[in-house]
Amino acid sequence: MYQRYKNLADATRGVAFVGRLATYKYYNMDQVVGQALAAFKRLREREESSAAALIEGVANKSRGKVVAQAA
């Protein structure tokens, strides 16, 4: 059952599960808080790198249009 839910979550963009219920394992609360903070950091870094890639792609596309118009 866990693997089915994991596969579904992995295929769904913008969904992240952390903690005891997400992994079907027992953790102390300090471990859960640590996992949540680590997950937040990973998600934030992923979001920042996606935004940077999007901005770079738009900038490259814009430069290409400018070059084509100038030629």
KETOR-440322 format. One record per residue: residue number from 0; residue in three letters; x, y, z of N, C-alpha, C in turn. Coordinates in nm, 4 decimals. Layout:
N
(NUM, ALA, (X, Y, Z), (X, Y, Z), (X, Y, Z)),
...
END
This chain:
71
(0, MET, (0.0832, -0.1191, 0.0000), (0.0000, 0.0000, 0.0000), (0.0878, 0.1257, 0.0000)),
(1, TYR, (0.1949, 0.1242, 0.0829), (0.2848, 0.2387, 0.0889), (0.3425, 0.2700, -0.0485)),
(2, GLN, (0.3877, 0.1670, -0.1199), (0.4501, 0.1890, -0.2501), (0.3514, 0.2490, -0.3498)),
(3, ARG, (0.2255, 0.2084, -0.3441), (0.1242, 0.2657, -0.4333), (0.1060, 0.4144, -0.4058)),
(4, TYR, (0.0964, 0.4510, -0.2779), (0.0824, 0.5927, -0.2429), (0.2085, 0.6712, -0.2793)),
(5, LYS, (0.3243, 0.6119, -0.2577), (0.4500, 0.6794, -0.2916), (0.4582, 0.7051, -0.4405)),
(6, ASN, (0.4241, 0.6061, -0.5203), (0.4267, 0.6232, -0.6656), (0.3307, 0.7332, -0.7097)),
(7, LEU, (0.2130, 0.7357, -0.6518), (0.1154, 0.8396, -0.6852), (0.1665, 0.9771, -0.6449)),
(8, ALA, (0.2230, 0.9886, -0.5270), (0.2771, 1.1165, -0.4806), (0.3944, 1.1608, -0.5673)),
(9, ASP, (0.4812, 1.0673, -0.6045), (0.5956, 1.1008, -0.6893), (0.5508, 1.1515, -0.8259)),
(10, ALA, (0.4388, 1.1015, -0.8742), (0.3882, 1.1418, -1.0054), (0.3076, 1.2711, -1.0005)),
(11, THR, (0.2789, 1.3201, -0.8805), (0.1983, 1.4410, -0.8652), (0.2881, 1.5577, -0.8305)),
(12, ARG, (0.2918, 1.6558, -0.9165), (0.3776, 1.7725, -0.8957), (0.3251, 1.8554, -0.7787)),
(13, GLY, (0.4185, 1.9033, -0.6960), (0.3821, 1.9924, -0.5876), (0.3327, 1.9225, -0.4618)),
(14, VAL, (0.3523, 1.7908, -0.4533), (0.3078, 1.7158, -0.3362), (0.4299, 1.6580, -0.2657)),
(15, ALA, (0.4367, 1.6782, -0.1348), (0.5451, 1.6204, -0.0557), (0.4864, 1.5706, 0.0757)),
(16, PHE, (0.5220, 1.4503, 0.1120), (0.4763, 1.3928, 0.2367), (0.5962, 1.3727, 0.3281)),
(17, VAL, (0.5843, 1.4119, 0.4526), (0.6912, 1.3935, 0.5505), (0.6301, 1.3435, 0.6809)),
(18, GLY, (0.7155, 1.2861, 0.7642), (0.6704, 1.2455, 0.8962), (0.6310, 1.1011, 0.9062)),
(19, ARG, (0.5737, 1.0677, 1.0198), (0.5406, 0.9280, 1.0502), (0.4358, 0.8709, 0.9570)),
(20, LEU, (0.3298, 0.9448, 0.9323), (0.2237, 0.8920, 0.8470), (0.2681, 0.8827, 0.7012)),
(21, ALA, (0.3595, 0.9704, 0.6607), (0.4061, 0.9694, 0.5228), (0.4946, 0.8502, 0.4926)),
(22, THR, (0.5677, 0.8014, 0.5918), (0.6629, 0.6926, 0.5683), (0.6207, 0.5604, 0.6308)),
(23, TYR, (0.5095, 0.5608, 0.7007), (0.4620, 0.4398, 0.7690), (0.5673, 0.3868, 0.8662)),
(24, LYS, (0.6396, 0.4767, 0.9315), (0.7425, 0.4384, 1.0286), (0.7241, 0.5220, 1.1544)),
(25, TYR, (0.7705, 0.4704, 1.2659), (0.7653, 0.5455, 1.3901), (0.8902, 0.6319, 1.4021)),
(26, TYR, (0.8694, 0.7583, 1.4336), (0.9794, 0.8512, 1.4592), (0.9484, 0.9285, 1.5864)),
(27, ASN, (1.0512, 0.9671, 1.6587), (1.0336, 1.0617, 1.7683), (1.0051, 1.1985, 1.7075)),
(28, MET, (0.9444, 1.2853, 1.7859), (0.9066, 1.4160, 1.7326), (1.0270, 1.4979, 1.6868)),
(29, ASP, (1.1408, 1.4852, 1.7527), (1.2577, 1.5597, 1.7068), (1.3011, 1.5127, 1.5687)),
(30, GLN, (1.2846, 1.3839, 1.5411), (1.3173, 1.3314, 1.4093), (1.2187, 1.3831, 1.3040)),
(31, VAL, (1.0918, 1.3911, 1.3408), (0.9902, 1.4403, 1.2486), (1.0150, 1.5864, 1.2143)),
(32, VAL, (1.0480, 1.6658, 1.3150), (1.0768, 1.8077, 1.2910), (1.2001, 1.8211, 1.2017)),
(33, GLY, (1.3021, 1.7427, 1.2273), (1.4222, 1.7450, 1.1437), (1.3921, 1.7077, 0.9994)),
(34, GLN, (1.3091, 1.6057, 0.9806), (1.2701, 1.5659, 0.8452), (1.1910, 1.6766, 0.7764)),
(35, ALA, (1.1007, 1.7394, 0.8495), (1.0194, 1.8465, 0.7911), (1.1068, 1.9640, 0.7483)),
(36, LEU, (1.2028, 2.0006, 0.8313), (1.2929, 2.1104, 0.7957), (1.3801, 2.0744, 0.6753)),
(37, ALA, (1.4285, 1.9516, 0.6711), (1.5091, 1.9074, 0.5569), (1.4250, 1.9048, 0.4293)),
(38, ALA, (1.3013, 1.8584, 0.4389), (1.2128, 1.8549, 0.3227), (1.1830, 1.9966, 0.2743)),
(39, PHE, (1.1590, 2.0881, 0.3663), (1.1343, 2.2270, 0.3286), (1.2541, 2.2841, 0.2538)),
(40, LYS, (1.3733, 2.2572, 0.3050), (1.4948, 2.3084, 0.2408), (1.5083, 2.2517, 0.0993)),
(41, ARG, (1.4862, 2.1202, 0.0830), (1.4940, 2.0586, -0.0505), (1.3914, 2.1181, -0.1451)),
(42, LEU, (1.2678, 2.1338, -0.0969), (1.1616, 2.1880, -0.1820), (1.1899, 2.3326, -0.2203)),
(43, ARG, (1.2404, 2.4106, -0.1258), (1.2725, 2.5511, -0.1543), (1.3848, 2.5592, -0.2570)),
(44, GLU, (1.4887, 2.4769, -0.2418), (1.5995, 2.4772, -0.3374), (1.5516, 2.4342, -0.4760)),
(45, ARG, (1.4650, 2.3338, -0.4802), (1.4113, 2.2878, -0.6084), (1.3299, 2.3988, -0.6742)),
(46, GLU, (1.2476, 2.4665, -0.5937), (1.1648, 2.5751, -0.6458), (1.2523, 2.6897, -0.6971)),
(47, GLU, (1.3565, 2.7240, -0.6209), (1.4459, 2.8321, -0.6630), (1.5199, 2.7957, -0.7908)),
(48, SER, (1.5660, 2.6720, -0.8032), (1.6380, 2.6325, -0.9242), (1.5428, 2.6266, -1.0434)),
(49, SER, (1.4174, 2.5856, -1.0217), (1.3189, 2.5852, -1.1303), (1.2890, 2.7271, -1.1770)),
(50, ALA, (1.2759, 2.8187, -1.0815), (1.2497, 2.9582, -1.1164), (1.3685, 3.0171, -1.1912)),
(51, ALA, (1.4904, 2.9864, -1.1480), (1.6095, 3.0374, -1.2150), (1.6183, 2.9830, -1.3574)),
(52, ALA, (1.5864, 2.8546, -1.3753), (1.5895, 2.7948, -1.5084), (1.4836, 2.8576, -1.5981)),
(53, LEU, (1.3675, 2.8854, -1.5435), (1.2608, 2.9490, -1.6207), (1.3023, 3.0888, -1.6642)),
(54, ILE, (1.3592, 3.1645, -1.5725), (1.4050, 3.3004, -1.6044), (1.5145, 3.2957, -1.7105)),
(55, GLU, (1.6083, 3.2036, -1.6954), (1.7166, 3.1904, -1.7932), (1.6614, 3.1533, -1.9305)),
(56, GLY, (1.5639, 3.0636, -1.9335), (1.5025, 3.0237, -2.0602), (1.4320, 3.1398, -2.1283)),
(57, VAL, (1.3610, 3.2193, -2.0520), (1.2917, 3.3363, -2.1067), (1.3945, 3.4375, -2.1575)),
(58, ALA, (1.5012, 3.4581, -2.0806), (1.6061, 3.5522, -2.1218), (1.6726, 3.5055, -2.2503)),
(59, ASN, (1.7034, 3.3772, -2.2598), (1.7656, 3.3247, -2.3818), (1.6730, 3.3379, -2.5017)),
(60, LYS, (1.5466, 3.3108, -2.4798), (1.4481, 3.3214, -2.5875), (1.4366, 3.4665, -2.6330)),
(61, SER, (1.4351, 3.5595, -2.5377), (1.4254, 3.7014, -2.5709), (1.5489, 3.7468, -2.6478)),
(62, ARG, (1.6659, 3.7024, -2.6051), (1.7899, 3.7390, -2.6747), (1.7877, 3.6864, -2.8190)),
(63, GLY, (1.7358, 3.5689, -2.8373), (1.7271, 3.5118, -2.9709), (1.6394, 3.5952, -3.0623)),
(64, LYS, (1.5289, 3.6466, -3.0098), (1.4393, 3.7306, -3.0888), (1.5062, 3.8625, -3.1227)),
(65, VAL, (1.5782, 3.9189, -3.0252), (1.6460, 4.0459, -3.0488), (1.7516, 4.0294, -3.1555)),
(66, VAL, (1.8291, 3.9223, -3.1489), (1.9330, 3.8962, -3.2494), (1.8707, 3.8781, -3.3869)),
(67, ALA, (1.7605, 3.8042, -3.3924), (1.6953, 3.7800, -3.5210), (1.6410, 3.9098, -3.5791)),
(68, GLN, (1.5886, 3.9984, -3.4961), (1.5356, 4.1248, -3.5448), (1.6463, 4.2178, -3.5901)),
(69, ALA, (1.7617, 4.2105, -3.5214), (1.8732, 4.2991, -3.5538), (1.9407, 4.2577, -3.6829)),
(70, ALA, (1.9325, 4.1313, -3.7175), (2.0036, 4.0804, -3.8360), (1.9367, 4.1159, -3.9652)),
END
